[in-house]
Amino acid sequence: MSEDATHTWDGLPMAKEPPFGASVVVFRRGRSGIEILMLHRSHNGPDYEGDWAWTPPSGGRQPGEAVETCARRELAEEAGLHLDVRATDIDLTTWAVYVAEVHPDTTVELTDPEHDRYRWLTPAAALACCAPEHVRLSLQRAIGQILALQP
């Protein structure tokens, strides 16, 4: 998002009513357990590790766009993934969070200039690198729901 929260980082208008956007916590079942897809934002350079450096795929909802459509669009735009998403945390006052599972061999394709790389991380490592705090808390809630579904 831009500083004024009315436009995305690339200047597109955002919905004026909540939820203002959506995140998709993508996970896979790796050799060592659950792995979470985290994207690195390129805005502050490849070495930046502060707020907004690492997040799940996410972005602002366009005016009139359904929130699930926003989640699917952001996932396709940012990671090249076309997946079914499941709502986990729809906060109608701010932001919606969805989860989606991929096959372990799924290819991620960074398809926009907003991100310069990605990582598959353990839940603990994903939480450790995700900032700011409110984004980390929504990621934590989604990971909790993912882990609760595991056999």
N, CA, C and O atoms as a GROMACS GRO file, in nm:
protein
  604
    1MET      N    1   0.083  -0.118   0.000
    1MET     CA    2   0.000   0.000   0.000
    1MET      C    3   0.087   0.124   0.000
    1MET      O    4   0.203   0.121   0.041
    2SER      N    5   0.030   0.230  -0.046
    2SER     CA    6   0.100   0.358  -0.041
    2SER      C    7   0.083   0.419   0.097
    2SER      O    8   0.008   0.368   0.180
    3GLU      N    9   0.154   0.528   0.119
    3GLU     CA   10   0.147   0.595   0.250
    3GLU      C   11   0.007   0.646   0.282
    3GLU      O   12  -0.031   0.649   0.398
    4ASP      N   13  -0.072   0.687   0.180
    4ASP     CA   14  -0.202   0.744   0.208
    4ASP      C   15  -0.312   0.638   0.221
    4ASP      O   16  -0.425   0.673   0.256
    5ALA      N   17  -0.282   0.512   0.197
    5ALA     CA   18  -0.375   0.399   0.211
    5ALA      C   19  -0.499   0.412   0.123
    5ALA      O   20  -0.599   0.346   0.149
    6THR      N   21  -0.494   0.495   0.020
    6THR     CA   22  -0.604   0.504  -0.075
    6THR      C   23  -0.564   0.446  -0.209
    6THR      O   24  -0.648   0.426  -0.297
    7HIS      N   25  -0.434   0.418  -0.224
    7HIS     CA   26  -0.382   0.362  -0.349
    7HIS      C   27  -0.278   0.254  -0.318
    7HIS      O   28  -0.212   0.257  -0.214
    8THR      N   29  -0.266   0.161  -0.409
    8THR     CA   30  -0.166   0.057  -0.393
    8THR      C   31  -0.028   0.116  -0.422
    8THR      O   32  -0.018   0.230  -0.466
    9TRP      N   33   0.078   0.038  -0.396
    9TRP     CA   34   0.215   0.085  -0.418
    9TRP      C   35   0.239   0.133  -0.560
    9TRP      O   36   0.323   0.219  -0.585
   10ASP      N   37   0.162   0.075  -0.656
   10ASP     CA   38   0.180   0.113  -0.795
   10ASP      C   39   0.075   0.211  -0.846
   10ASP      O   40   0.058   0.228  -0.966
   11GLY      N   41   0.004   0.276  -0.751
   11GLY     CA   42  -0.085   0.385  -0.787
   11GLY      C   43  -0.229   0.349  -0.820
   11GLY      O   44  -0.307   0.437  -0.856
   12LEU      N   45  -0.267   0.222  -0.807
   12LEU     CA   46  -0.406   0.185  -0.837
   12LEU      C   47  -0.495   0.220  -0.718
   12LEU      O   48  -0.451   0.210  -0.603
   13PRO      N   49  -0.619   0.260  -0.744
   13PRO     CA   50  -0.708   0.296  -0.633
   13PRO      C   51  -0.748   0.174  -0.552
   13PRO      O   52  -0.763   0.064  -0.604
   14MET      N   53  -0.764   0.196  -0.421
   14MET     CA   54  -0.809   0.090  -0.331
   14MET      C   55  -0.952   0.118  -0.288
   14MET      O   56  -0.999   0.232  -0.290
   15ALA      N   57  -1.021   0.012  -0.248
   15ALA     CA   58  -1.157   0.026  -0.197
   15ALA      C   59  -1.157   0.120  -0.078
   15ALA      O   60  -1.064   0.119   0.003
   16LYS      N   61  -1.261   0.200  -0.067
   16LYS     CA   62  -1.272   0.296   0.043
   16LYS      C   63  -1.344   0.236   0.162
   16LYS      O   64  -1.345   0.294   0.271
   17GLU      N   65  -1.405   0.118   0.143
   17GLU     CA   66  -1.474   0.052   0.252
   17GLU      C   67  -1.404  -0.080   0.284
   17GLU      O   68  -1.344  -0.142   0.197
   18PRO      N   69  -1.411  -0.123   0.410
   18PRO     CA   70  -1.343  -0.246   0.451
   18PRO      C   71  -1.413  -0.371   0.398
   18PRO      O   72  -1.532  -0.367   0.365
   19PRO      N   73  -1.342  -0.480   0.391
   19PRO     CA   74  -1.198  -0.491   0.414
   19PRO      C   75  -1.121  -0.426   0.300
   19PRO      O   76  -1.163  -0.431   0.184
   20PHE      N   77  -1.010  -0.365   0.333
   20PHE     CA   78  -0.933  -0.287   0.237
   20PHE      C   79  -0.842  -0.372   0.149
   20PHE      O   80  -0.788  -0.324   0.050
   21GLY      N   81  -0.825  -0.498   0.185
   21GLY     CA   82  -0.742  -0.587   0.106
   21GLY      C   83  -0.745  -0.727   0.163
   21GLY      O   84  -0.821  -0.758   0.254
   22ALA      N   85  -0.658  -0.812   0.106
   22ALA     CA   86  -0.654  -0.952   0.147
   22ALA      C   87  -0.512  -1.006   0.138
   22ALA      O   88  -0.433  -0.964   0.054
   23SER      N   89  -0.484  -1.101   0.226
   23SER     CA   90  -0.359  -1.178   0.224
   23SER      C   91  -0.395  -1.324   0.203
   23SER      O   92  -0.504  -1.368   0.242
   24VAL      N   93  -0.304  -1.399   0.141
   24VAL     CA   94  -0.322  -1.543   0.124
   24VAL      C   95  -0.200  -1.613   0.182
   24VAL      O   96  -0.089  -1.597   0.131
   25VAL      N   97  -0.221  -1.689   0.287
   25VAL     CA   98  -0.113  -1.767   0.347
   25VAL      C   99  -0.110  -1.900   0.274
   25VAL      O  100  -0.194  -1.987   0.294
   26VAL      N  101  -0.008  -1.913   0.188
   26VAL     CA  102   0.008  -2.034   0.107
   26VAL      C  103   0.100  -2.130   0.182
   26VAL      O  104   0.205  -2.090   0.232
   27PHE      N  105   0.059  -2.257   0.190
   27PHE     CA  106   0.142  -2.355   0.259
   27PHE      C  107   0.154  -2.482   0.176
   27PHE      O  108   0.071  -2.512   0.090
   28ARG      N  109   0.260  -2.555   0.207
   28ARG     CA  110   0.280  -2.686   0.146
   28ARG      C  111   0.332  -2.780   0.255
   28ARG      O  112   0.383  -2.737   0.358
   29ARG      N  113   0.316  -2.907   0.228
   29ARG     CA  114   0.366  -3.010   0.320
   29ARG      C  115   0.503  -3.054   0.268
   29ARG      O  116   0.512  -3.137   0.178
   30GLY      N  117   0.608  -2.998   0.327
   30GLY     CA  118   0.745  -3.029   0.287
   30GLY      C  119   0.799  -3.149   0.360
   30GLY      O  120   0.730  -3.209   0.443
   31ARG      N  121   0.922  -3.184   0.330
   31ARG     CA  122   0.986  -3.300   0.393
   31ARG      C  123   0.992  -3.287   0.546
   31ARG      O  124   0.980  -3.386   0.618
   32SER      N  125   1.010  -3.164   0.592
   32SER     CA  126   1.024  -3.145   0.737
   32SER      C  127   0.896  -3.089   0.800
   32SER      O  128   0.900  -3.043   0.914
   33GLY      N  129   0.787  -3.091   0.729
   33GLY     CA  130   0.660  -3.042   0.783
   33GLY      C  131   0.603  -2.928   0.701
   33GLY      O  132   0.636  -2.912   0.583
   34ILE      N  133   0.518  -2.851   0.763
   34ILE     CA  134   0.450  -2.740   0.696
   34ILE      C  135   0.551  -2.630   0.663
   34ILE      O  136   0.636  -2.595   0.745
   35GLU      N  137   0.540  -2.577   0.541
   35GLU     CA  138   0.622  -2.464   0.496
   35GLU      C  139   0.530  -2.354   0.445
   35GLU      O  140   0.429  -2.382   0.380
   36ILE      N  141   0.564  -2.231   0.476
   36ILE     CA  142   0.483  -2.114   0.442
   36ILE      C  143   0.555  -2.032   0.335
   36ILE      O  144   0.675  -2.009   0.345
   37LEU      N  145   0.481  -1.989   0.233
   37LEU     CA  146   0.537  -1.904   0.128
   37LEU      C  147   0.544  -1.760   0.176
   37LEU      O  148   0.444  -1.702   0.216
   38MET      N  149   0.664  -1.704   0.172
   38MET     CA  150   0.684  -1.563   0.208
   38MET      C  151   0.752  -1.493   0.090
   38MET      O  152   0.846  -1.545   0.030
   39LEU      N  153   0.702  -1.374   0.058
   39LEU     CA  154   0.756  -1.294  -0.052
   39LEU      C  155   0.834  -1.175   0.003
   39LEU      O  156   0.795  -1.116   0.103
   40HIS      N  157   0.944  -1.142  -0.064
   40HIS     CA  158   1.026  -1.027  -0.023
   40HIS      C  159   0.993  -0.909  -0.114
   40HIS      O  160   1.004  -0.919  -0.236
   41ARG      N  161   0.954  -0.799  -0.053
   41ARG     CA  162   0.924  -0.678  -0.131
   41ARG      C  163   1.052  -0.610  -0.175
   41ARG      O  164   1.148  -0.599  -0.098
   42SER      N  165   1.054  -0.567  -0.298
   42SER     CA  166   1.175  -0.511  -0.358
   42SER      C  167   1.191  -0.361  -0.335
   42SER      O  168   1.297  -0.307  -0.367
   43HIS      N  169   1.091  -0.293  -0.281
   43HIS     CA  170   1.092  -0.147  -0.271
   43HIS      C  171   1.216  -0.088  -0.204
   43HIS      O  172   1.267   0.015  -0.249
   44ASN      N  173   1.265  -0.150  -0.100
   44ASN     CA  174   1.378  -0.096  -0.024
   44ASN      C  175   1.509  -0.168  -0.054
   44ASN      O  176   1.606  -0.154   0.020
   45GLY      N  177   1.513  -0.246  -0.161
   45GLY     CA  178   1.634  -0.316  -0.200
   45GLY      C  179   1.639  -0.459  -0.150
   45GLY      O  180   1.565  -0.496  -0.059
   46PRO      N  181   1.726  -0.540  -0.209
   46PRO     CA  182   1.730  -0.683  -0.179
   46PRO      C  183   1.778  -0.717  -0.039
   46PRO      O  184   1.752  -0.828   0.009
   47ASP      N  185   1.848  -0.626   0.028
   47ASP     CA  186   1.900  -0.656   0.161
   47ASP      C  187   1.810  -0.609   0.275
   47ASP      O  188   1.838  -0.635   0.392
   48TYR      N  189   1.701  -0.540   0.242
   48TYR     CA  190   1.613  -0.485   0.345
   48TYR      C  191   1.541  -0.597   0.419
   48TYR      O  192   1.488  -0.689   0.357
   49GLU      N  193   1.538  -0.588   0.551
   49GLU     CA  194   1.474  -0.691   0.634
   49GLU      C  195   1.378  -0.632   0.737
   49GLU      O  196   1.337  -0.702   0.829
   50GLY      N  197   1.339  -0.504   0.724
   50GLY     CA  198   1.251  -0.440   0.822
   50GLY      C  199   1.103  -0.461   0.791
   50GLY      O  200   1.065  -0.556   0.722
   51ASP      N  201   1.020  -0.368   0.844
   51ASP     CA  202   0.876  -0.376   0.823
   51ASP      C  203   0.842  -0.386   0.675
   51ASP      O  204   0.898  -0.315   0.592
   52TRP      N  205   0.753  -0.476   0.645
   52TRP     CA  206   0.700  -0.502   0.511
   52TRP      C  207   0.800  -0.570   0.419
   52TRP      O  208   0.771  -0.585   0.300
   53ALA      N  209   0.916  -0.613   0.468
   53ALA     CA  210   1.013  -0.682   0.382
   53ALA      C  211   0.959  -0.819   0.340
   53ALA      O  212   0.961  -0.853   0.222
   54TRP      N  213   0.912  -0.898   0.436
   54TRP     CA  214   0.864  -1.034   0.410
   54TRP      C  215   0.719  -1.046   0.455
   54TRP      O  216   0.686  -1.024   0.571
   55THR      N  217   0.633  -1.082   0.360
   55THR     CA  218   0.491  -1.101   0.391
   55THR      C  219   0.435  -1.212   0.303
   55THR      O  220   0.497  -1.249   0.203
   56PRO      N  221   0.319  -1.264   0.339
   56PRO     CA  222   0.250  -1.353   0.246
   56PRO      C  223   0.201  -1.271   0.126
   56PRO      O  224   0.197  -1.148   0.134
   57PRO      N  225   0.165  -1.336   0.017
   57PRO     CA  226   0.104  -1.262  -0.094
   57PRO      C  227  -0.017  -1.183  -0.043
   57PRO      O  228  -0.102  -1.237   0.028
   58SER      N  229  -0.024  -1.056  -0.080
   58SER     CA  230  -0.134  -0.974  -0.031
   58SER      C  231  -0.141  -0.844  -0.109
   58SER      O  232  -0.048  -0.806  -0.180
   59GLY      N  233  -0.254  -0.778  -0.094
   59GLY     CA  234  -0.265  -0.648  -0.159
   59GLY      C  235  -0.400  -0.585  -0.140
   59GLY      O  236  -0.493  -0.646  -0.085
   60GLY      N  237  -0.410  -0.462  -0.187
   60GLY     CA  238  -0.530  -0.383  -0.171
   60GLY      C  239  -0.644  -0.429  -0.260
   60GLY      O  240  -0.624  -0.474  -0.372
   61ARG      N  241  -0.765  -0.415  -0.205
   61ARG     CA  242  -0.886  -0.447  -0.279
   61ARG      C  243  -0.925  -0.328  -0.365
   61ARG      O  244  -0.926  -0.214  -0.318
   62GLN      N  245  -0.957  -0.355  -0.489
   62GLN     CA  246  -0.997  -0.250  -0.581
   62GLN      C  247  -1.142  -0.209  -0.554
   62GLN      O  248  -1.219  -0.291  -0.504
   63PRO      N  249  -1.181  -0.086  -0.585
   63PRO     CA  250  -1.319  -0.043  -0.564
   63PRO      C  251  -1.418  -0.138  -0.631
   63PRO      O  252  -1.404  -0.169  -0.750
   64GLY      N  253  -1.518  -0.185  -0.555
   64GLY     CA  254  -1.620  -0.274  -0.608
   64GLY      C  255  -1.579  -0.420  -0.620
   64GLY      O  256  -1.661  -0.503  -0.659
   65GLU      N  257  -1.455  -0.453  -0.588
   65GLU     CA  258  -1.406  -0.590  -0.602
   65GLU      C  259  -1.447  -0.674  -0.480
   65GLU      O  260  -1.434  -0.628  -0.367
   66ALA      N  261  -1.495  -0.794  -0.504
   66ALA     CA  262  -1.524  -0.886  -0.394
   66ALA      C  263  -1.394  -0.924  -0.326
   66ALA      O  264  -1.290  -0.936  -0.391
   67VAL      N  265  -1.398  -0.944  -0.194
   67VAL     CA  266  -1.275  -0.968  -0.119
   67VAL      C  267  -1.208  -1.100  -0.162
   67VAL      O  268  -1.085  -1.104  -0.172
   68GLU      N  269  -1.285  -1.206  -0.187
   68GLU     CA  270  -1.222  -1.331  -0.233
   68GLU      C  271  -1.160  -1.314  -0.371
   68GLU      O  272  -1.055  -1.372  -0.398
   69THR      N  273  -1.222  -1.237  -0.456
   69THR     CA  274  -1.164  -1.207  -0.587
   69THR      C  275  -1.032  -1.134  -0.570
   69THR      O  276  -0.936  -1.162  -0.642
   70CYS      N  277  -1.026  -1.041  -0.476
   70CYS     CA  278  -0.903  -0.970  -0.446
   70CYS      C  279  -0.794  -1.068  -0.404
   70CYS      O  280  -0.681  -1.061  -0.453
   71ALA      N  281  -0.827  -1.160  -0.314
   71ALA     CA  282  -0.728  -1.258  -0.266
   71ALA      C  283  -0.674  -1.341  -0.381
   71ALA      O  284  -0.553  -1.359  -0.393
   72ARG      N  285  -0.762  -1.391  -0.466
   72ARG     CA  286  -0.719  -1.473  -0.580
   72ARG      C  287  -0.635  -1.391  -0.679
   72ARG      O  288  -0.535  -1.439  -0.732
   73ARG      N  289  -0.676  -1.268  -0.704
   73ARG     CA  290  -0.603  -1.182  -0.798
   73ARG      C  291  -0.463  -1.153  -0.746
   73ARG      O  292  -0.366  -1.165  -0.820
   74GLU      N  293  -0.453  -1.116  -0.620
   74GLU     CA  294  -0.322  -1.086  -0.562
   74GLU      C  295  -0.230  -1.209  -0.567
   74GLU      O  296  -0.112  -1.197  -0.596
   75LEU      N  297  -0.285  -1.324  -0.538
   75LEU     CA  298  -0.206  -1.448  -0.542
   75LEU      C  299  -0.155  -1.475  -0.683
   75LEU      O  300  -0.040  -1.514  -0.700
   76ALA      N  301  -0.238  -1.456  -0.782
   76ALA     CA  302  -0.197  -1.476  -0.921
   76ALA      C  303  -0.095  -1.370  -0.964
   76ALA      O  304   0.004  -1.402  -1.029
   77GLU      N  305  -0.122  -1.243  -0.928
   77GLU     CA  306  -0.031  -1.135  -0.968
   77GLU      C  307   0.107  -1.147  -0.903
   77GLU      O  308   0.208  -1.123  -0.968
   78GLU      N  309   0.110  -1.184  -0.778
   78GLU     CA  310   0.237  -1.180  -0.704
   78GLU      C  311   0.315  -1.310  -0.708
   78GLU      O  312   0.438  -1.308  -0.701
   79ALA      N  313   0.246  -1.424  -0.718
   79ALA     CA  314   0.317  -1.552  -0.710
   79ALA      C  315   0.288  -1.644  -0.828
   79ALA      O  316   0.341  -1.755  -0.836
   80GLY      N  317   0.205  -1.596  -0.922
   80GLY     CA  318   0.173  -1.679  -1.038
   80GLY      C  319   0.093  -1.803  -1.004
   80GLY      O  320   0.094  -1.900  -1.079
   81LEU      N  321   0.022  -1.800  -0.891
   81LEU     CA  322  -0.055  -1.916  -0.845
   81LEU      C  323  -0.204  -1.892  -0.863
   81LEU      O  324  -0.256  -1.785  -0.830
   82HIS      N  325  -0.272  -1.992  -0.915
   82HIS     CA  326  -0.417  -1.987  -0.935
   82HIS      C  327  -0.475  -2.099  -0.850
   82HIS      O  328  -0.480  -2.214  -0.892
   83LEU      N  329  -0.520  -2.064  -0.729
   83LEU     CA  330  -0.559  -2.164  -0.630
   83LEU      C  331  -0.696  -2.133  -0.572
   83LEU      O  332  -0.743  -2.019  -0.575
   84ASP      N  333  -0.758  -2.238  -0.517
   84ASP     CA  334  -0.875  -2.217  -0.434
   84ASP      C  335  -0.825  -2.161  -0.302
   84ASP      O  336  -0.724  -2.208  -0.248
   85VAL      N  337  -0.893  -2.064  -0.251
   85VAL     CA  338  -0.855  -2.003  -0.124
   85VAL      C  339  -0.968  -2.025  -0.024
   85VAL      O  340  -1.085  -2.033  -0.062
   86ARG      N  341  -0.932  -2.035   0.104
   86ARG     CA  342  -1.030  -2.055   0.209
   86ARG      C  343  -1.014  -1.944   0.311
   86ARG      O  344  -0.904  -1.919   0.362
   87ALA      N  345  -1.123  -1.877   0.342
   87ALA     CA  346  -1.120  -1.768   0.439
   87ALA      C  347  -1.086  -1.822   0.577
   87ALA      O  348  -1.140  -1.924   0.620
   88THR      N  349  -0.995  -1.754   0.646
   88THR     CA  350  -0.963  -1.793   0.783
   88THR      C  351  -0.988  -1.679   0.879
   88THR      O  352  -1.022  -1.702   0.995
   89ASP      N  353  -0.971  -1.558   0.833
   89ASP     CA  354  -0.977  -1.443   0.923
   89ASP      C  355  -1.026  -1.323   0.843
   89ASP      O  356  -0.947  -1.243   0.793
   90ILE      N  357  -1.157  -1.312   0.831
   90ILE     CA  358  -1.210  -1.198   0.758
   90ILE      C  359  -1.250  -1.093   0.859
   90ILE      O  360  -1.355  -1.100   0.923
   91ASP      N  361  -1.164  -0.995   0.872
   91ASP     CA  362  -1.186  -0.883   0.962
   91ASP      C  363  -1.251  -0.774   0.878
   91ASP      O  364  -1.183  -0.704   0.802
   92LEU      N  365  -1.380  -0.758   0.893
   92LEU     CA  366  -1.452  -0.663   0.809
   92LEU      C  367  -1.418  -0.518   0.841
   92LEU      O  368  -1.470  -0.427   0.776
   93THR      N  369  -1.332  -0.496   0.941
   93THR     CA  370  -1.292  -0.359   0.970
   93THR      C  371  -1.160  -0.323   0.903
   93THR      O  372  -1.130  -0.205   0.889
   94THR      N  373  -1.081  -0.421   0.862
   94THR     CA  374  -0.952  -0.387   0.802
   94THR      C  375  -0.912  -0.476   0.686
   94THR      O  376  -0.910  -0.430   0.572
   95TRP      N  377  -0.879  -0.603   0.711
   95TRP     CA  378  -0.811  -0.688   0.613
   95TRP      C  379  -0.862  -0.830   0.624
   95TRP      O  380  -0.895  -0.876   0.733
   96ALA      N  381  -0.867  -0.900   0.513
   96ALA     CA  382  -0.910  -1.040   0.511
   96ALA      C  383  -0.788  -1.130   0.491
   96ALA      O  384  -0.694  -1.095   0.420
   97VAL      N  385  -0.790  -1.246   0.555
   97VAL     CA  386  -0.681  -1.342   0.542
   97VAL      C  387  -0.739  -1.476   0.498
   97VAL      O  388  -0.837  -1.525   0.554
   98TYR      N  389  -0.676  -1.533   0.396
   98TYR     CA  390  -0.715  -1.662   0.341
   98TYR      C  391  -0.597  -1.757   0.349
   98TYR      O  392  -0.483  -1.714   0.367
   99VAL      N  393  -0.624  -1.886   0.337
   99VAL     CA  394  -0.518  -1.986   0.326
   99VAL      C  395  -0.540  -2.067   0.199
   99VAL      O  396  -0.653  -2.079   0.150
  100ALA      N  397  -0.430  -2.121   0.147
  100ALA     CA  398  -0.436  -2.208   0.029
  100ALA      C  399  -0.321  -2.307   0.038
  100ALA      O  400  -0.209  -2.271   0.074
  101GLU      N  401  -0.350  -2.432   0.006
  101GLU     CA  402  -0.246  -2.535   0.006
  101GLU      C  403  -0.203  -2.565  -0.136
  101GLU      O  404  -0.285  -2.570  -0.228
  102VAL      N  405  -0.071  -2.586  -0.153
  102VAL     CA  406  -0.017  -2.624  -0.284
  102VAL      C  407   0.057  -2.756  -0.271
  102VAL      O  408   0.099  -2.796  -0.162
  103HIS      N  409   0.071  -2.822  -0.382
  103HIS     CA  410   0.151  -2.945  -0.390
  103HIS      C  411   0.297  -2.907  -0.365
  103HIS      O  412   0.339  -2.798  -0.404
  104PRO      N  413   0.375  -2.993  -0.301
  104PRO     CA  414   0.515  -2.959  -0.271
  104PRO      C  415   0.600  -2.921  -0.393
  104PRO      O  416   0.698  -2.849  -0.379
  105ASP      N  417   0.562  -2.967  -0.511
  105ASP     CA  418   0.640  -2.937  -0.632
  105ASP      C  419   0.589  -2.815  -0.709
  105ASP      O  420   0.639  -2.787  -0.818
  106THR      N  421   0.492  -2.744  -0.655
  106THR     CA  422   0.435  -2.628  -0.723
  106THR      C  423   0.542  -2.522  -0.746
  106THR      O  424   0.623  -2.494  -0.658
  107THR      N  425   0.540  -2.465  -0.865
  107THR     CA  426   0.634  -2.359  -0.901
  107THR      C  427   0.574  -2.223  -0.870
  107THR      O  428   0.462  -2.193  -0.911
  108VAL      N  429   0.650  -2.143  -0.800
  108VAL     CA  430   0.611  -2.005  -0.773
  108VAL      C  431   0.679  -1.918  -0.877
  108VAL      O  432   0.799  -1.932  -0.902
  109GLU      N  433   0.604  -1.828  -0.938
  109GLU     CA  434   0.660  -1.737  -1.038
  109GLU      C  435   0.632  -1.593  -0.994
  109GLU      O  436   0.518  -1.549  -0.992
  110LEU      N  437   0.738  -1.522  -0.960
  110LEU     CA  438   0.721  -1.381  -0.924
  110LEU      C  439   0.692  -1.306  -1.052
  110LEU      O  440   0.779  -1.292  -1.139
  111THR      N  441   0.569  -1.258  -1.063
  111THR     CA  442   0.523  -1.203  -1.190
  111THR      C  443   0.507  -1.052  -1.191
  111THR      O  444   0.459  -0.996  -1.289
  112ASP      N  445   0.547  -0.986  -1.083
  112ASP     CA  446   0.539  -0.840  -1.083
  112ASP      C  447   0.666  -0.782  -1.019
  112ASP      O  448   0.737  -0.853  -0.948
  113PRO      N  449   0.694  -0.655  -1.043
  113PRO     CA  450   0.818  -0.595  -0.990
  113PRO      C  451   0.812  -0.565  -0.840
  113PRO      O  452   0.912  -0.519  -0.784
  114GLU      N  453   0.700  -0.589  -0.776
  114GLU     CA  454   0.688  -0.560  -0.633
  114GLU      C  455   0.776  -0.652  -0.548
  114GLU      O  456   0.818  -0.614  -0.439
  115HIS      N  457   0.803  -0.773  -0.597
  115HIS     CA  458   0.878  -0.871  -0.519
  115HIS      C  459   1.002  -0.917  -0.595
  115HIS      O  460   0.998  -0.932  -0.717
  116ASP      N  461   1.112  -0.939  -0.521
  116ASP     CA  462   1.235  -0.981  -0.586
  116ASP      C  463   1.276  -1.125  -0.554
  116ASP      O  464   1.365  -1.180  -0.620
  117ARG      N  465   1.212  -1.186  -0.455
  117ARG     CA  466   1.240  -1.327  -0.426
  117ARG      C  467   1.136  -1.381  -0.330
  117ARG      O  468   1.054  -1.307  -0.276
  118TYR      N  469   1.141  -1.512  -0.311
  118TYR     CA  470   1.049  -1.577  -0.217
  118TYR      C  471   1.123  -1.688  -0.144
  118TYR      O  472   1.231  -1.731  -0.185
  119ARG      N  473   1.063  -1.732  -0.035
  119ARG     CA  474   1.118  -1.843   0.043
  119ARG      C  475   1.002  -1.927   0.095
  119ARG      O  476   0.893  -1.878   0.123
  120TRP      N  477   1.029  -2.056   0.107
  120TRP     CA  478   0.940  -2.147   0.179
  120TRP      C  479   1.002  -2.162   0.318
  120TRP      O  480   1.116  -2.208   0.329
  121LEU      N  481   0.930  -2.125   0.421
  121LEU     CA  482   0.984  -2.124   0.556
  121LEU      C  483   0.898  -2.206   0.651
  121LEU      O  484   0.778  -2.223   0.630
  122THR      N  485   0.962  -2.255   0.756
  122THR     CA  486   0.884  -2.318   0.863
  122THR      C  487   0.791  -2.212   0.921
  122THR      O  488   0.817  -2.092   0.906
  123PRO      N  489   0.685  -2.253   0.987
  123PRO     CA  490   0.598  -2.153   1.050
  123PRO      C  491   0.674  -2.058   1.144
  123PRO      O  492   0.650  -1.938   1.142
  124ALA      N  493   0.765  -2.111   1.224
  124ALA     CA  494   0.840  -2.025   1.317
  124ALA      C  495   0.927  -1.925   1.242
  124ALA      O  496   0.933  -1.808   1.281
  125ALA      N  497   0.993  -1.968   1.136
  125ALA     CA  498   1.079  -1.878   1.059
  125ALA      C  499   0.996  -1.773   0.986
  125ALA      O  500   1.037  -1.657   0.976
  126ALA      N  501   0.879  -1.812   0.935
  126ALA     CA  502   0.791  -1.715   0.867
  126ALA      C  503   0.746  -1.607   0.965
  126ALA      O  504   0.746  -1.489   0.931
  127LEU      N  505   0.708  -1.648   1.085
  127LEU     CA  506   0.666  -1.551   1.186
  127LEU      C  507   0.782  -1.461   1.229
  127LEU      O  508   0.761  -1.342   1.256
  128ALA      N  509   0.901  -1.516   1.235
  128ALA     CA  510   1.018  -1.438   1.279
  128ALA      C  511   1.053  -1.328   1.180
  128ALA      O  512   1.103  -1.223   1.222
  129CYS      N  513   1.030  -1.349   1.052
  129CYS     CA  514   1.070  -1.248   0.953
  129CYS      C  515   0.956  -1.154   0.913
  129CYS      O  516   0.980  -1.054   0.846
  130CYS      N  517   0.834  -1.185   0.952
  130CYS     CA  518   0.718  -1.107   0.911
  130CYS      C  519   0.697  -0.987   1.003
  130CYS      O  520   0.688  -1.002   1.125
  131ALA      N  521   0.691  -0.870   0.945
  131ALA     CA  522   0.666  -0.747   1.020
  131ALA      C  523   0.594  -0.650   0.927
  131ALA      O  524   0.614  -0.656   0.806
  132PRO      N  525   0.515  -0.563   0.978
  132PRO     CA  526   0.495  -0.519   1.116
  132PRO      C  527   0.410  -0.617   1.198
  132PRO      O  528   0.360  -0.717   1.147
  133GLU      N  529   0.396  -0.584   1.325
  133GLU     CA  530   0.332  -0.672   1.421
  133GLU      C  531   0.191  -0.714   1.380
  133GLU      O  532   0.156  -0.831   1.396
  134HIS      N  533   0.109  -0.623   1.330
  134HIS     CA  534  -0.029  -0.661   1.297
  134HIS      C  535  -0.034  -0.762   1.182
  134HIS      O  536  -0.125  -0.844   1.177
  135VAL      N  537   0.063  -0.756   1.091
  135VAL     CA  538   0.069  -0.856   0.984
  135VAL      C  539   0.115  -0.989   1.042
  135VAL      O  540   0.062  -1.094   1.007
  136ARG      N  541   0.213  -0.985   1.131
  136ARG     CA  542   0.261  -1.108   1.195
  136ARG      C  543   0.148  -1.175   1.274
  136ARG      O  544   0.136  -1.298   1.271
  137LEU      N  545   0.066  -1.098   1.343
  137LEU     CA  546  -0.044  -1.156   1.420
  137LEU      C  547  -0.147  -1.225   1.330
  137LEU      O  548  -0.197  -1.332   1.365
  138SER      N  549  -0.178  -1.165   1.216
  138SER     CA  550  -0.273  -1.231   1.125
  138SER      C  551  -0.210  -1.357   1.064
  138SER      O  552  -0.279  -1.457   1.043
  139LEU      N  553  -0.079  -1.353   1.036
  139LEU     CA  554  -0.009  -1.472   0.987
  139LEU      C  555  -0.011  -1.580   1.094
  139LEU      O  556  -0.032  -1.698   1.064
  140GLN      N  557   0.010  -1.542   1.218
  140GLN     CA  558   0.010  -1.637   1.330
  140GLN      C  559  -0.125  -1.706   1.343
  140GLN      O  560  -0.131  -1.828   1.364
  141ARG      N  561  -0.233  -1.630   1.333
  141ARG     CA  562  -0.367  -1.690   1.341
  141ARG      C  563  -0.390  -1.789   1.226
  141ARG      O  564  -0.445  -1.897   1.248
  142ALA      N  565  -0.348  -1.752   1.106
  142ALA     CA  566  -0.366  -1.842   0.991
  142ALA      C  567  -0.282  -1.968   1.008
  142ALA      O  568  -0.330  -2.078   0.980
  143ILE      N  569  -0.159  -1.955   1.053
  143ILE     CA  570  -0.074  -2.072   1.074
  143ILE      C  571  -0.135  -2.162   1.181
  143ILE      O  572  -0.131  -2.284   1.168
  144GLY      N  573  -0.191  -2.104   1.285
  144GLY     CA  574  -0.257  -2.183   1.388
  144GLY      C  575  -0.370  -2.268   1.330
  144GLY      O  576  -0.386  -2.384   1.367
  145GLN      N  577  -0.446  -2.210   1.239
  145GLN     CA  578  -0.555  -2.285   1.175
  145GLN      C  579  -0.500  -2.394   1.083
  145GLN      O  580  -0.555  -2.503   1.077
  146ILE      N  581  -0.392  -2.364   1.012
  146ILE     CA  582  -0.330  -2.464   0.924
  146ILE      C  583  -0.280  -2.582   1.008
  146ILE      O  584  -0.306  -2.697   0.975
  147LEU      N  585  -0.208  -2.553   1.116
  147LEU     CA  586  -0.152  -2.658   1.200
  147LEU      C  587  -0.261  -2.740   1.268
  147LEU      O  588  -0.243  -2.860   1.291
  148ALA      N  589  -0.372  -2.678   1.300
  148ALA     CA  590  -0.483  -2.751   1.365
  148ALA      C  591  -0.545  -2.854   1.272
  148ALA      O  592  -0.605  -2.950   1.318
  149LEU      N  593  -0.530  -2.834   1.141
  149LEU     CA  594  -0.586  -2.927   1.043
  149LEU      C  595  -0.497  -3.047   1.015
  149LEU      O  596  -0.539  -3.141   0.949
  150GLN      N  597  -0.375  -3.043   1.067
  150GLN     CA  598  -0.279  -3.149   1.037
  150GLN      C  599  -0.311  -3.276   1.116
  150GLN      O  600  -0.353  -3.270   1.231
  151PRO      N  601  -0.290  -3.394   1.050
  151PRO     CA  602  -0.316  -3.522   1.118
  151PRO      C  603  -0.217  -3.547   1.231
  151PRO      O  604  -0.226  -3.650   1.298
   0.00000   0.00000   0.00000
